[in-house]
Amino acid sequence: MKELNKEEVERFVLLVQQMRTSQKDYFSTRTKAALEKSKKLERDVDNTIQDIFYPQQKLFN
């Protein structure tokens, strides 16, 4: 696992907050744009988690 500094943790927390807000927006509106934004942020969170916990696997994917 990668050691995170304070700025990286803050960026990750902000990204997760944005994702959750986007998900709530989608479930209240059910618009295609809201769904696409939510899915993009989910991918961003997943990629960040991958980079933090499994950085060596990026070499082979």
C-alpha distance matrix in Angstrom:
0.0 3.8 6.5 9.1 12.8 15.6 16.8 13.7 13.6 17.3 17.3 15.0 17.3 20.3 19.2 18.9 22.3 23.8 22.8 24.3 27.4 27.8 27.6 30.2 32.3 32.3 33.3 36.1 37.4 36.5 36.9 35.6 34.3 32.4 30.9 29.8 28.2 26.4 25.1 24.0 22.0 20.4 19.4 18.0 15.9 14.8 14.0 12.0 9.9 9.7 8.7 5.8 4.5 6.6 7.6 9.5 11.6 13.0 15.1 17.0 17.6
3.8 0.0 3.8 6.2 9.7 12.9 13.8 10.8 11.5 15.1 14.9 13.3 16.0 18.6 17.8 18.2 21.4 22.7 22.2 24.0 26.8 27.2 27.5 30.1 31.9 32.1 33.5 36.0 37.2 36.5 36.6 35.3 33.6 31.8 30.7 29.4 27.4 26.0 25.0 23.3 21.2 20.3 19.2 17.1 15.4 15.0 13.6 11.0 10.1 10.2 7.9 5.1 6.4 8.3 7.6 10.2 12.7 13.1 15.1 17.6 18.1
6.5 3.8 0.0 3.8 6.8 10.0 11.7 9.5 9.9 13.5 14.2 13.1 15.3 18.1 18.0 18.5 21.2 22.9 22.9 24.5 27.0 27.9 28.4 30.7 32.5 33.2 34.5 36.8 38.1 37.8 38.0 36.9 35.0 33.0 32.2 31.1 28.8 27.4 26.8 25.1 22.6 22.1 21.4 18.9 17.0 17.4 16.1 13.0 12.4 13.3 10.9 7.8 9.5 11.9 11.3 13.9 16.5 16.7 18.6 21.4 21.8
9.1 6.2 3.8 0.0 3.8 6.6 8.0 5.9 6.3 9.8 10.5 10.0 12.1 14.6 14.9 15.7 18.1 19.8 20.2 21.8 24.0 25.1 25.9 28.0 29.7 30.6 32.1 34.1 35.4 35.3 35.4 34.5 32.4 30.4 29.9 28.8 26.2 25.0 24.8 23.0 20.2 20.1 19.8 16.9 15.1 16.2 15.1 11.5 11.6 13.3 10.9 8.0 10.7 13.4 12.7 15.9 18.0 17.6 20.0 22.7 22.6
12.8 9.7 6.8 3.8 0.0 3.8 5.6 5.4 6.4 8.8 10.2 10.8 12.5 14.4 15.5 16.8 18.6 20.2 21.3 22.9 24.6 25.9 27.2 28.9 30.4 31.8 33.4 35.0 36.3 36.6 36.5 35.8 33.4 31.3 31.4 30.2 27.3 26.3 26.6 24.5 21.6 22.1 22.0 18.7 17.2 18.9 17.7 14.0 14.7 16.6 14.0 11.5 14.4 17.1 16.0 19.1 21.4 20.7 22.8 25.8 25.6
15.6 12.9 10.0 6.6 3.8 0.0 3.8 5.5 5.2 6.2 8.7 9.9 10.6 12.3 14.2 15.4 16.5 18.3 19.9 21.1 22.5 24.3 25.7 27.1 28.5 30.2 31.8 33.1 34.5 35.1 35.2 34.8 32.2 30.0 30.4 29.5 26.4 25.4 26.2 24.3 21.0 21.8 22.2 18.9 17.2 19.5 18.8 15.1 15.8 18.4 16.2 13.7 16.6 19.6 18.8 22.2 24.1 23.3 25.8 28.6 28.0
16.8 13.8 11.7 8.0 5.6 3.8 0.0 3.8 5.4 5.1 6.1 8.6 9.9 10.5 12.2 14.3 15.2 16.4 18.3 20.0 21.0 22.4 24.3 25.8 26.8 28.5 30.4 31.6 32.7 33.3 33.0 32.4 29.7 27.7 28.3 27.1 23.9 23.3 24.2 21.9 18.9 20.2 20.4 16.8 15.8 18.4 17.3 13.7 15.4 17.8 15.4 13.8 17.1 19.7 18.6 22.1 23.7 22.3 24.8 27.7 26.8
13.7 10.8 9.5 5.9 5.4 5.5 3.8 0.0 3.8 5.4 5.1 6.1 8.6 9.8 10.5 12.3 14.2 15.2 16.4 18.4 19.9 20.9 22.5 24.4 25.6 26.8 28.7 30.3 31.3 31.6 31.3 30.5 28.0 26.1 26.2 25.0 22.0 21.2 21.6 19.4 16.5 17.4 17.3 13.8 12.6 14.9 13.7 10.1 11.7 14.0 11.6 10.1 13.6 16.0 15.0 18.6 20.1 18.7 21.4 24.1 23.2
13.6 11.5 9.9 6.3 6.4 5.2 5.4 3.8 0.0 3.8 5.5 5.1 6.1 8.6 9.8 10.6 12.2 14.2 15.2 16.5 18.3 19.8 21.0 22.6 24.2 25.6 27.1 28.7 30.1 30.5 30.7 30.2 27.9 25.6 25.7 25.0 22.0 20.6 21.3 19.7 16.4 16.8 17.5 14.4 12.2 14.6 14.4 10.7 11.3 14.4 12.8 10.5 13.3 16.4 16.3 19.9 21.1 20.3 23.3 25.6 24.6
17.3 15.1 13.5 9.8 8.8 6.2 5.1 5.4 3.8 0.0 3.8 5.4 5.1 6.1 8.6 9.9 10.5 12.2 14.2 15.4 16.4 18.2 19.9 21.1 22.4 24.3 25.9 27.0 28.4 29.2 29.2 29.0 26.5 24.1 24.7 24.1 20.7 19.7 21.0 19.3 15.8 17.0 18.0 14.8 13.0 16.1 16.1 12.6 13.8 17.0 15.5 13.8 16.7 19.7 19.4 23.1 24.1 22.9 25.9 28.3 26.9
17.3 14.9 14.2 10.5 10.2 8.7 6.1 5.1 5.5 3.8 0.0 3.8 5.5 5.1 6.1 8.7 9.8 10.5 12.2 14.3 15.3 16.3 18.3 20.0 20.9 22.4 24.4 25.8 26.7 27.2 26.9 26.3 23.7 21.6 22.2 21.1 17.8 17.2 18.3 16.1 12.9 14.4 15.1 11.6 10.6 13.8 13.3 10.1 12.2 15.1 13.6 12.7 16.0 18.4 17.7 21.5 22.2 20.5 23.6 25.9 24.3
15.0 13.3 13.1 10.0 10.8 9.9 8.6 6.1 5.1 5.4 3.8 0.0 3.8 5.4 5.0 6.2 8.6 9.8 10.5 12.4 14.2 15.2 16.4 18.4 19.8 20.9 22.7 24.4 25.6 25.7 25.8 25.2 23.0 20.7 20.7 19.9 16.9 15.6 16.3 14.6 11.3 11.9 12.8 9.7 7.7 10.7 10.9 7.6 9.0 12.2 11.4 10.3 13.1 15.7 15.8 19.5 19.9 18.6 22.0 23.9 22.2
17.3 16.0 15.3 12.1 12.5 10.6 9.9 8.6 6.1 5.1 5.5 3.8 0.0 3.8 5.4 5.1 6.2 8.6 9.8 10.6 12.3 14.1 15.3 16.6 18.3 19.9 21.2 22.7 24.3 24.8 25.2 25.2 23.0 20.3 20.6 20.5 17.3 15.7 17.1 16.0 12.3 12.9 14.7 12.1 9.6 12.9 13.9 10.9 11.5 15.1 14.8 13.3 15.6 18.6 19.1 22.8 23.1 22.1 25.5 27.3 25.4
20.3 18.6 18.1 14.6 14.4 12.3 10.5 9.8 8.6 6.1 5.1 5.4 3.8 0.0 3.8 5.4 5.0 6.1 8.6 9.9 10.5 12.2 14.2 15.4 16.4 18.3 20.1 21.1 22.3 23.2 23.2 23.2 20.6 18.1 19.0 18.7 15.2 14.2 16.1 14.6 11.0 12.7 14.5 11.6 10.2 13.9 14.6 12.1 13.6 17.0 16.5 15.7 18.3 20.9 21.0 24.7 24.8 23.3 26.7 28.5 26.4
19.2 17.8 18.0 14.9 15.5 14.2 12.2 10.5 9.8 8.6 6.1 5.0 5.4 3.8 0.0 3.8 5.4 5.1 6.2 8.7 9.9 10.5 12.3 14.3 15.2 16.4 18.5 20.0 20.9 21.2 21.0 20.6 18.2 15.9 16.2 15.6 12.3 11.2 12.6 11.0 7.4 9.1 10.7 7.9 6.8 10.6 11.3 9.4 11.2 14.3 14.2 14.0 16.6 18.7 18.8 22.5 22.2 20.5 24.0 25.5 23.1
18.9 18.2 18.5 15.7 16.8 15.4 14.3 12.3 10.6 9.9 8.7 6.2 5.1 5.4 3.8 0.0 3.8 5.4 5.0 6.2 8.6 9.7 10.4 12.3 14.1 15.2 16.6 18.4 19.8 20.0 20.5 20.4 18.6 15.7 15.7 15.8 12.9 10.8 12.2 11.8 8.0 8.3 10.9 9.1 6.6 10.0 11.9 10.2 10.8 14.2 14.9 14.3 16.1 18.5 19.4 23.0 22.4 21.3 25.0 26.1 23.7
22.3 21.4 21.2 18.1 18.6 16.5 15.2 14.2 12.2 10.5 9.8 8.6 6.2 5.0 5.4 3.8 0.0 3.8 5.4 5.2 6.2 8.5 9.9 10.7 12.2 14.2 15.5 16.6 18.3 19.2 19.7 20.3 18.2 15.1 15.9 16.4 13.2 11.3 13.8 13.5 9.8 10.9 13.8 12.1 10.2 13.7 15.5 13.8 14.5 18.0 18.5 17.8 19.7 22.2 23.0 26.7 26.2 24.9 28.6 29.8 27.3
23.8 22.7 22.9 19.8 20.2 18.3 16.4 15.2 14.2 12.2 10.5 9.8 8.6 6.1 5.1 5.4 3.8 0.0 3.8 5.5 5.1 6.1 8.6 9.9 10.4 12.2 14.3 15.4 16.3 17.1 17.0 17.3 14.9 12.1 13.2 13.4 9.9 8.7 11.5 10.8 7.4 9.5 12.3 10.6 9.9 13.4 14.9 13.8 15.3 18.3 18.8 18.8 20.9 22.9 23.4 27.0 26.2 24.5 28.1 29.3 26.5
22.8 22.2 22.9 20.2 21.3 19.9 18.3 16.4 15.2 14.2 12.2 10.5 9.8 8.6 6.2 5.0 5.4 3.8 0.0 3.8 5.5 5.1 6.1 8.6 9.7 10.5 12.4 14.3 15.2 15.3 15.6 15.5 13.8 10.8 10.9 11.3 8.4 6.1 8.4 8.6 5.2 6.2 9.5 8.9 7.9 10.8 13.0 12.6 13.6 16.3 17.5 17.8 19.4 21.2 22.0 25.4 24.2 22.8 26.4 27.2 24.3
24.3 24.0 24.5 21.8 22.9 21.1 20.0 18.4 16.5 15.4 14.3 12.4 10.6 9.9 8.7 6.2 5.2 5.5 3.8 0.0 3.8 5.4 5.0 6.2 8.5 9.8 10.6 12.3 14.2 14.6 15.8 16.5 15.3 11.7 12.0 13.4 10.9 8.1 10.8 11.9 8.8 8.9 12.6 12.3 10.6 13.2 15.9 15.3 15.6 18.6 20.1 19.8 21.0 23.2 24.5 27.8 26.6 25.6 29.3 30.0 27.1
27.4 26.8 27.0 24.0 24.6 22.5 21.0 19.9 18.3 16.4 15.3 14.2 12.3 10.5 9.9 8.6 6.2 5.1 5.5 3.8 0.0 3.8 5.5 5.2 6.1 8.7 10.0 10.6 12.2 13.5 14.3 15.5 13.8 10.2 11.7 13.2 10.3 8.5 12.0 12.7 10.1 11.3 14.7 14.2 13.3 16.2 18.5 17.8 18.6 21.6 22.8 22.7 24.2 26.3 27.3 30.8 29.6 28.2 31.9 32.7 29.7
27.8 27.2 27.9 25.1 25.9 24.3 22.4 20.9 19.8 18.2 16.3 15.2 14.1 12.2 10.5 9.7 8.5 6.1 5.1 5.4 3.8 0.0 3.8 5.4 4.9 6.2 8.7 9.9 10.4 11.0 11.2 12.0 10.2 6.7 8.0 9.5 6.7 5.1 8.8 9.8 7.9 9.4 12.6 12.6 12.5 15.1 17.2 17.3 18.4 20.9 22.2 22.7 24.3 25.9 26.7 30.0 28.5 26.9 30.5 31.0 27.8
27.6 27.5 28.4 25.9 27.2 25.7 24.3 22.5 21.0 19.9 18.3 16.4 15.3 14.2 12.3 10.4 9.9 8.6 6.1 5.0 5.5 3.8 0.0 3.8 5.3 5.1 6.3 8.7 9.9 9.8 11.1 12.0 11.4 7.7 7.6 10.0 8.5 5.4 8.4 10.6 9.1 9.0 12.6 13.5 12.7 14.6 17.4 17.8 18.2 20.6 22.5 22.9 23.8 25.4 26.7 29.8 28.1 26.9 30.6 30.7 27.4
30.2 30.1 30.7 28.0 28.9 27.1 25.8 24.4 22.6 21.1 20.0 18.4 16.6 15.4 14.3 12.3 10.7 9.9 8.6 6.2 5.2 5.4 3.8 0.0 3.8 5.4 5.2 6.2 8.6 9.7 11.6 13.6 13.0 9.2 10.0 12.9 11.3 8.9 12.1 14.2 12.5 12.6 16.3 16.9 15.9 18.0 20.8 20.9 21.2 23.9 25.7 25.7 26.7 28.5 30.0 33.2 31.5 30.4 34.1 34.4 31.2
32.3 31.9 32.5 29.7 30.4 28.5 26.8 25.6 24.2 22.4 20.9 19.8 18.3 16.4 15.2 14.1 12.2 10.4 9.7 8.5 6.1 4.9 5.3 3.8 0.0 3.8 5.5 5.2 6.1 7.8 8.9 11.1 10.1 6.5 8.6 11.3 9.7 8.5 12.0 13.7 12.6 13.6 16.9 17.4 17.2 19.5 21.9 22.1 23.0 25.5 27.0 27.4 28.7 30.4 31.4 34.6 32.9 31.5 35.1 35.3 32.0
32.3 32.1 33.2 30.6 31.8 30.2 28.5 26.8 25.6 24.3 22.4 20.9 19.9 18.3 16.4 15.2 14.2 12.2 10.5 9.8 8.7 6.2 5.1 5.4 3.8 0.0 3.8 5.4 5.2 4.9 6.4 8.2 8.3 4.9 5.6 9.0 8.6 7.1 9.9 12.4 12.2 12.6 15.6 16.9 17.0 18.6 21.1 21.9 22.6 24.7 26.6 27.4 28.4 29.6 30.8 33.8 31.7 30.3 33.8 33.7 30.2
33.3 33.5 34.5 32.1 33.4 31.8 30.4 28.7 27.1 25.9 24.4 22.7 21.2 20.1 18.5 16.6 15.5 14.3 12.4 10.6 10.0 8.7 6.3 5.2 5.5 3.8 0.0 3.8 5.7 5.5 8.6 10.9 11.8 8.6 8.5 12.2 12.2 10.0 12.4 15.3 14.8 14.5 17.7 19.3 18.7 20.1 23.0 23.8 24.0 26.2 28.4 28.8 29.4 30.8 32.4 35.3 33.2 32.2 35.8 35.5 32.1
36.1 36.0 36.8 34.1 35.0 33.1 31.6 30.3 28.7 27.0 25.8 24.4 22.7 21.1 20.0 18.4 16.6 15.4 14.3 12.3 10.6 9.9 8.7 6.2 5.2 5.4 3.8 0.0 3.8 6.1 8.8 12.0 12.5 9.5 10.7 14.2 13.8 12.3 15.2 17.7 17.1 17.4 20.6 21.8 21.4 23.1 25.9 26.4 26.8 29.2 31.2 31.5 32.4 33.9 35.4 38.4 36.5 35.3 38.9 38.8 35.3
37.4 37.2 38.1 35.4 36.3 34.5 32.7 31.3 30.1 28.4 26.7 25.6 24.3 22.3 20.9 19.8 18.3 16.3 15.2 14.2 12.2 10.4 9.9 8.6 6.1 5.2 5.7 3.8 0.0 3.8 5.4 9.0 9.7 7.5 9.2 12.4 12.5 12.0 14.7 16.9 17.0 17.7 20.6 21.8 22.1 23.8 26.1 27.0 27.8 29.9 31.8 32.5 33.6 34.8 36.0 38.9 36.8 35.3 38.8 38.6 35.1
36.5 36.5 37.8 35.3 36.6 35.1 33.3 31.6 30.5 29.2 27.2 25.7 24.8 23.2 21.2 20.0 19.2 17.1 15.3 14.6 13.5 11.0 9.8 9.7 7.8 4.9 5.5 6.1 3.8 0.0 3.8 6.7 8.6 6.9 7.0 10.5 11.6 10.9 12.8 15.5 16.2 16.4 18.9 20.7 21.2 22.3 24.7 26.1 26.7 28.4 30.6 31.6 32.4 33.3 34.5 37.2 34.9 33.5 36.8 36.4 32.7
36.9 36.6 38.0 35.4 36.5 35.2 33.0 31.3 30.7 29.2 26.9 25.8 25.2 23.2 21.0 20.5 19.7 17.0 15.6 15.8 14.3 11.2 11.1 11.6 8.9 6.4 8.6 8.8 5.4 3.8 0.0 3.8 5.4 5.3 6.3 8.7 10.1 10.6 12.4 14.4 15.6 16.5 18.5 20.1 21.2 22.5 24.4 25.9 27.1 28.5 30.4 31.8 32.9 33.5 34.4 37.1 34.8 33.0 36.2 35.9 32.2
35.6 35.3 36.9 34.5 35.8 34.8 32.4 30.5 30.2 29.0 26.3 25.2 25.2 23.2 20.6 20.4 20.3 17.3 15.5 16.5 15.5 12.0 12.0 13.6 11.1 8.2 10.9 12.0 9.0 6.7 3.8 0.0 3.8 5.5 5.1 6.2 8.6 9.8 10.5 12.3 14.3 15.2 16.5 18.4 20.0 20.9 22.4 24.3 25.7 26.7 28.5 30.3 31.4 31.7 32.4 34.9 32.4 30.5 33.5 33.1 29.3
34.3 33.6 35.0 32.4 33.4 32.2 29.7 28.0 27.9 26.5 23.7 23.0 23.0 20.6 18.2 18.6 18.2 14.9 13.8 15.3 13.8 10.2 11.4 13.0 10.1 8.3 11.8 12.5 9.7 8.6 5.4 3.8 0.0 3.8 5.4 5.2 6.2 8.5 9.9 10.6 12.4 14.2 15.5 16.6 18.5 20.0 21.1 22.7 24.4 25.7 27.0 28.8 30.3 30.8 31.1 33.8 31.7 29.5 32.5 32.5 28.8
32.4 31.8 33.0 30.4 31.3 30.0 27.7 26.1 25.6 24.1 21.6 20.7 20.3 18.1 15.9 15.7 15.1 12.1 10.8 11.7 10.2 6.7 7.7 9.2 6.5 4.9 8.6 9.5 7.5 6.9 5.3 5.5 3.8 0.0 3.8 5.5 5.2 6.1 8.6 9.9 10.7 12.2 14.3 15.4 16.5 18.2 19.9 21.1 22.5 24.2 25.7 27.0 28.5 29.3 29.9 32.8 30.8 28.9 32.2 32.3 28.7
30.9 30.7 32.2 29.9 31.4 30.4 28.3 26.2 25.7 24.7 22.2 20.7 20.6 19.0 16.2 15.7 15.9 13.2 10.9 12.0 11.7 8.0 7.6 10.0 8.6 5.6 8.5 10.7 9.2 7.0 6.3 5.1 5.4 3.8 0.0 3.8 5.5 5.1 6.1 8.6 10.0 10.4 12.3 14.2 15.3 16.3 18.2 19.9 21.0 22.3 24.2 25.7 26.7 27.3 28.2 30.8 28.5 26.8 30.1 29.8 26.1
29.8 29.4 31.1 28.8 30.2 29.5 27.1 25.0 25.0 24.1 21.1 19.9 20.5 18.7 15.6 15.8 16.4 13.4 11.3 13.4 13.2 9.5 10.0 12.9 11.3 9.0 12.2 14.2 12.4 10.5 8.7 6.2 5.2 5.5 3.8 0.0 3.8 5.4 5.1 6.1 8.7 9.8 10.6 12.3 14.3 15.2 16.4 18.4 20.0 20.9 22.5 24.4 25.7 25.9 26.4 28.9 26.7 24.6 27.7 27.5 23.8
28.2 27.4 28.8 26.2 27.3 26.4 23.9 22.0 22.0 20.7 17.8 16.9 17.3 15.2 12.3 12.9 13.2 9.9 8.4 10.9 10.3 6.7 8.5 11.3 9.7 8.6 12.2 13.8 12.5 11.6 10.1 8.6 6.2 5.2 5.5 3.8 0.0 3.8 5.5 5.2 6.3 8.6 10.0 10.6 12.4 14.2 15.3 16.6 18.5 19.9 21.1 22.7 24.4 25.0 25.3 28.2 26.4 24.2 27.4 27.7 24.3
26.4 26.0 27.4 25.0 26.3 25.4 23.3 21.2 20.6 19.7 17.2 15.6 15.7 14.2 11.2 10.8 11.3 8.7 6.1 8.1 8.5 5.1 5.4 8.9 8.5 7.1 10.0 12.3 12.0 10.9 10.6 9.8 8.5 6.1 5.1 5.4 3.8 0.0 3.8 5.5 5.2 6.2 8.7 9.9 10.6 12.2 14.2 15.3 16.5 18.3 19.9 21.1 22.4 23.3 24.1 27.1 25.2 23.5 26.9 27.1 23.7
25.1 25.0 26.8 24.8 26.6 26.2 24.2 21.6 21.3 21.0 18.3 16.3 17.1 16.1 12.6 12.2 13.8 11.5 8.4 10.8 12.0 8.8 8.4 12.1 12.0 9.9 12.4 15.2 14.7 12.8 12.4 10.5 9.9 8.6 6.1 5.1 5.5 3.8 0.0 3.8 5.5 5.0 6.2 8.6 9.8 10.4 12.2 14.2 15.2 16.3 18.3 19.9 20.9 21.3 22.1 24.7 22.5 20.8 24.2 24.0 20.4
24.0 23.3 25.1 23.0 24.5 24.3 21.9 19.4 19.7 19.3 16.1 14.6 16.0 14.6 11.0 11.8 13.5 10.8 8.6 11.9 12.7 9.8 10.6 14.2 13.7 12.4 15.3 17.7 16.9 15.5 14.4 12.3 10.6 9.9 8.6 6.1 5.2 5.5 3.8 0.0 3.8 5.4 5.1 6.3 8.7 9.8 10.5 12.3 14.3 15.2 16.5 18.5 20.0 20.3 20.5 23.2 21.3 19.1 22.3 22.6 19.1
22.0 21.2 22.6 20.2 21.6 21.0 18.9 16.5 16.4 15.8 12.9 11.3 12.3 11.0 7.4 8.0 9.8 7.4 5.2 8.8 10.1 7.9 9.1 12.5 12.6 12.2 14.8 17.1 17.0 16.2 15.6 14.3 12.4 10.7 10.0 8.7 6.3 5.2 5.5 3.8 0.0 3.8 5.4 4.9 6.2 8.5 9.7 10.4 12.3 14.0 15.2 16.5 18.2 19.2 19.5 22.7 21.2 19.2 22.7 23.4 20.2
20.4 20.3 22.1 20.1 22.1 21.8 20.2 17.4 16.8 17.0 14.4 11.9 12.9 12.7 9.1 8.3 10.9 9.5 6.2 8.9 11.3 9.4 9.0 12.6 13.6 12.6 14.5 17.4 17.7 16.4 16.5 15.2 14.2 12.2 10.4 9.8 8.6 6.2 5.0 5.4 3.8 0.0 3.8 5.4 5.1 6.1 8.5 9.8 10.5 12.2 14.2 15.3 16.4 17.2 18.2 21.2 19.3 17.9 21.6 21.8 18.6
19.4 19.2 21.4 19.8 22.0 22.2 20.4 17.3 17.5 18.0 15.1 12.8 14.7 14.5 10.7 10.9 13.8 12.3 9.5 12.6 14.7 12.6 12.6 16.3 16.9 15.6 17.7 20.6 20.6 18.9 18.5 16.5 15.5 14.3 12.3 10.6 10.0 8.7 6.2 5.1 5.4 3.8 0.0 3.8 5.4 5.0 6.0 8.5 9.8 10.3 12.1 14.1 15.2 15.3 15.9 18.6 16.6 14.8 18.3 18.5 15.2
18.0 17.1 18.9 16.9 18.7 18.9 16.8 13.8 14.4 14.8 11.6 9.7 12.1 11.6 7.9 9.1 12.1 10.6 8.9 12.3 14.2 12.6 13.5 16.9 17.4 16.9 19.3 21.8 21.8 20.7 20.1 18.4 16.6 15.4 14.2 12.3 10.6 9.9 8.6 6.3 4.9 5.4 3.8 0.0 3.8 5.5 5.1 6.1 8.6 9.8 10.5 12.3 14.3 14.8 14.8 17.9 16.6 14.5 18.0 19.0 16.1
15.9 15.4 17.0 15.1 17.2 17.2 15.8 12.6 12.2 13.0 10.6 7.7 9.6 10.2 6.8 6.6 10.2 9.9 7.9 10.6 13.3 12.5 12.7 15.9 17.2 17.0 18.7 21.4 22.1 21.2 21.2 20.0 18.5 16.5 15.3 14.3 12.4 10.6 9.8 8.7 6.2 5.1 5.4 3.8 0.0 3.8 5.4 5.1 6.2 8.5 9.8 10.6 12.1 13.5 14.2 17.6 16.4 15.1 18.8 19.7 17.1
14.8 15.0 17.4 16.2 18.9 19.5 18.4 14.9 14.6 16.1 13.8 10.7 12.9 13.9 10.6 10.0 13.7 13.4 10.8 13.2 16.2 15.1 14.6 18.0 19.5 18.6 20.1 23.1 23.8 22.3 22.5 20.9 20.0 18.2 16.3 15.2 14.2 12.2 10.4 9.8 8.5 6.1 5.0 5.5 3.8 0.0 3.8 5.4 5.1 6.1 8.7 9.9 10.5 11.1 12.4 15.3 13.5 12.6 16.4 16.8 14.1
14.0 13.6 16.1 15.1 17.7 18.8 17.3 13.7 14.4 16.1 13.3 10.9 13.9 14.6 11.3 11.9 15.5 14.9 13.0 15.9 18.5 17.2 17.4 20.8 21.9 21.1 23.0 25.9 26.1 24.7 24.4 22.4 21.1 19.9 18.2 16.4 15.3 14.2 12.2 10.5 9.7 8.5 6.0 5.1 5.4 3.8 0.0 3.8 5.4 4.9 6.2 8.7 10.0 9.9 10.0 13.0 11.6 9.8 13.5 14.4 11.9
12.0 11.0 13.0 11.5 14.0 15.1 13.7 10.1 10.7 12.6 10.1 7.6 10.9 12.1 9.4 10.2 13.8 13.8 12.6 15.3 17.8 17.3 17.8 20.9 22.1 21.9 23.8 26.4 27.0 26.1 25.9 24.3 22.7 21.1 19.9 18.4 16.6 15.3 14.2 12.3 10.4 9.8 8.5 6.1 5.1 5.4 3.8 0.0 3.8 5.3 5.0 6.2 8.6 9.7 9.7 13.2 12.8 11.3 14.9 16.5 14.6
9.9 10.1 12.4 11.6 14.7 15.8 15.4 11.7 11.3 13.8 12.2 9.0 11.5 13.6 11.2 10.8 14.5 15.3 13.6 15.6 18.6 18.4 18.2 21.2 23.0 22.6 24.0 26.8 27.8 26.7 27.1 25.7 24.4 22.5 21.0 20.0 18.5 16.5 15.2 14.3 12.3 10.5 9.8 8.6 6.2 5.1 5.4 3.8 0.0 3.8 5.4 5.1 6.0 7.7 9.1 12.5 11.9 11.6 15.2 16.4 14.7
9.7 10.2 13.3 13.3 16.6 18.4 17.8 14.0 14.4 17.0 15.1 12.2 15.1 17.0 14.3 14.2 18.0 18.3 16.3 18.6 21.6 20.9 20.6 23.9 25.5 24.7 26.2 29.2 29.9 28.4 28.5 26.7 25.7 24.2 22.3 20.9 19.9 18.3 16.3 15.2 14.0 12.2 10.3 9.8 8.5 6.1 4.9 5.3 3.8 0.0 3.8 5.5 5.5 5.1 6.4 9.3 8.2 7.9 11.6 12.6 11.1
8.7 7.9 10.9 10.9 14.0 16.2 15.4 11.6 12.8 15.5 13.6 11.4 14.8 16.5 14.2 14.9 18.5 18.8 17.5 20.1 22.8 22.2 22.5 25.7 27.0 26.6 28.4 31.2 31.8 30.6 30.4 28.5 27.0 25.7 24.2 22.5 21.1 19.9 18.3 16.5 15.2 14.2 12.1 10.5 9.8 8.7 6.2 5.0 5.4 3.8 0.0 3.8 5.9 5.7 4.7 8.3 8.7 7.5 10.8 12.9 12.0
5.8 5.1 7.8 8.0 11.5 13.7 13.8 10.1 10.5 13.8 12.7 10.3 13.3 15.7 14.0 14.3 17.8 18.8 17.8 19.8 22.7 22.7 22.9 25.7 27.4 27.4 28.8 31.5 32.5 31.6 31.8 30.3 28.8 27.0 25.7 24.4 22.7 21.1 19.9 18.5 16.5 15.3 14.1 12.3 10.6 9.9 8.7 6.2 5.1 5.5 3.8 0.0 3.8 6.0 6.1 9.7 10.8 10.7 13.7 15.7 15.2
4.5 6.4 9.5 10.7 14.4 16.6 17.1 13.6 13.3 16.7 16.0 13.1 15.6 18.3 16.6 16.1 19.7 20.9 19.4 21.0 24.2 24.3 23.8 26.7 28.7 28.4 29.4 32.4 33.6 32.4 32.9 31.4 30.3 28.5 26.7 25.7 24.4 22.4 20.9 20.0 18.2 16.4 15.2 14.3 12.1 10.5 10.0 8.6 6.0 5.5 5.9 3.8 0.0 3.8 6.2 8.8 9.4 10.6 13.5 14.9 14.7
6.6 8.3 11.9 13.4 17.1 19.6 19.7 16.0 16.4 19.7 18.4 15.7 18.6 20.9 18.7 18.5 22.2 22.9 21.2 23.2 26.3 25.9 25.4 28.5 30.4 29.6 30.8 33.9 34.8 33.3 33.5 31.7 30.8 29.3 27.3 25.9 25.0 23.3 21.3 20.3 19.2 17.2 15.3 14.8 13.5 11.1 9.9 9.7 7.7 5.1 5.7 6.0 3.8 0.0 3.8 5.6 5.6 7.4 10.1 11.2 11.3
7.6 7.6 11.3 12.7 16.0 18.8 18.6 15.0 16.3 19.4 17.7 15.8 19.1 21.0 18.8 19.4 23.0 23.4 22.0 24.5 27.3 26.7 26.7 30.0 31.4 30.8 32.4 35.4 36.0 34.5 34.4 32.4 31.1 29.9 28.2 26.4 25.3 24.1 22.1 20.5 19.5 18.2 15.9 14.8 14.2 12.4 10.0 9.7 9.1 6.4 4.7 6.1 6.2 3.8 0.0 3.8 5.5 5.6 7.9 10.2 10.6
9.5 10.2 13.9 15.9 19.1 22.2 22.1 18.6 19.9 23.1 21.5 19.5 22.8 24.7 22.5 23.0 26.7 27.0 25.4 27.8 30.8 30.0 29.8 33.2 34.6 33.8 35.3 38.4 38.9 37.2 37.1 34.9 33.8 32.8 30.8 28.9 28.2 27.1 24.7 23.2 22.7 21.2 18.6 17.9 17.6 15.3 13.0 13.2 12.5 9.3 8.3 9.7 8.8 5.6 3.8 0.0 3.8 5.4 5.9 7.9 9.7
11.6 12.7 16.5 18.0 21.4 24.1 23.7 20.1 21.1 24.1 22.2 19.9 23.1 24.8 22.2 22.4 26.2 26.2 24.2 26.6 29.6 28.5 28.1 31.5 32.9 31.7 33.2 36.5 36.8 34.9 34.8 32.4 31.7 30.8 28.5 26.7 26.4 25.2 22.5 21.3 21.2 19.3 16.6 16.6 16.4 13.5 11.6 12.8 11.9 8.2 8.7 10.8 9.4 5.6 5.5 3.8 0.0 3.8 5.3 5.6 6.6
13.0 13.1 16.7 17.6 20.7 23.3 22.3 18.7 20.3 22.9 20.5 18.6 22.1 23.3 20.5 21.3 24.9 24.5 22.8 25.6 28.2 26.9 26.9 30.4 31.5 30.3 32.2 35.3 35.3 33.5 33.0 30.5 29.5 28.9 26.8 24.6 24.2 23.5 20.8 19.1 19.2 17.9 14.8 14.5 15.1 12.6 9.8 11.3 11.6 7.9 7.5 10.7 10.6 7.4 5.6 5.4 3.8 0.0 3.8 5.4 5.3
15.1 15.1 18.6 20.0 22.8 25.8 24.8 21.4 23.3 25.9 23.6 22.0 25.5 26.7 24.0 25.0 28.6 28.1 26.4 29.3 31.9 30.5 30.6 34.1 35.1 33.8 35.8 38.9 38.8 36.8 36.2 33.5 32.5 32.2 30.1 27.7 27.4 26.9 24.2 22.3 22.7 21.6 18.3 18.0 18.8 16.4 13.5 14.9 15.2 11.6 10.8 13.7 13.5 10.1 7.9 5.9 5.3 3.8 0.0 3.8 5.9
17.0 17.6 21.4 22.7 25.8 28.6 27.7 24.1 25.6 28.3 25.9 23.9 27.3 28.5 25.5 26.1 29.8 29.3 27.2 30.0 32.7 31.0 30.7 34.4 35.3 33.7 35.5 38.8 38.6 36.4 35.9 33.1 32.5 32.3 29.8 27.5 27.7 27.1 24.0 22.6 23.4 21.8 18.5 19.0 19.7 16.8 14.4 16.5 16.4 12.6 12.9 15.7 14.9 11.2 10.2 7.9 5.6 5.4 3.8 0.0 3.8
17.6 18.1 21.8 22.6 25.6 28.0 26.8 23.2 24.6 26.9 24.3 22.2 25.4 26.4 23.1 23.7 27.3 26.5 24.3 27.1 29.7 27.8 27.4 31.2 32.0 30.2 32.1 35.3 35.1 32.7 32.2 29.3 28.8 28.7 26.1 23.8 24.3 23.7 20.4 19.1 20.2 18.6 15.2 16.1 17.1 14.1 11.9 14.6 14.7 11.1 12.0 15.2 14.7 11.3 10.6 9.7 6.6 5.3 5.9 3.8 0.0
